[in-house]
Amino acid sequence: QVQVVESGGDLVQPGGSLRLSCVVSASRFRVYAMNWHRQAPGKQRELVAGITTHGYPEYADFVKGRFAICRDSGENTGHLQMNDLKPEDTAVYYCHAEGTSGDALVDYWGQGTQVTVSS
């Protein structure tokens, strides 16, 4: 049984900060990459940031310089630090874990956490 649980979403004013967390609970699942996606009302889900086991982060252009992704060493836990938040960052943020279970490539999604940026 694999569980992907996000937390940290909240209502914040423009210019504020939030730190999202993602915990992947799995007995035989080895996480290779942890990604954050978001989906705003009426829009398609989009990739925000991702990081692999080797620690190389990648960011969408619209968050570069404002967001930072990291993973706890040796743990299936990741974080997305979001600074200088803008109203257009309002969305449900989803954690997406990719990895292996035995010889199989698998991926799992969390249920999402709501981020609302508004004054």
C-alpha positions, 0 to 999 in steps of 0.5 A: 500500500502506497500513500502520498500525502501533501500538507501545508496548503493555506490562504496567504496574501500576495508576497507571502510564503508557504512550505508544502510537504509530501510524504510517501509511505510505501513498503517496497516503493523506492522513490526516484523522483518527486514532482509537484504539479498544480491545477487551477480551476478551469485549467490543465494540471501543470508541472511546477517543479521536480527533483530526483534522487540525485538531487537535481531540481527542475522548475517551470519558468513561472516559478523560477527564482520564487520556489525551491524544491528539496527532498529529505536525505534518505527519506521519502519526504519532499518539500516545496518552498514557495516565496513571493506568492502571486494570485496566479499561484492559486491552485491545488498542488499535487505531489507525484512520486515516481520510482520502482516497486521490485522491477516495475516502474510505478508512480503515485499521486497525492490528493492535493493541497489547496493554496490560495493567494489572495488579499 
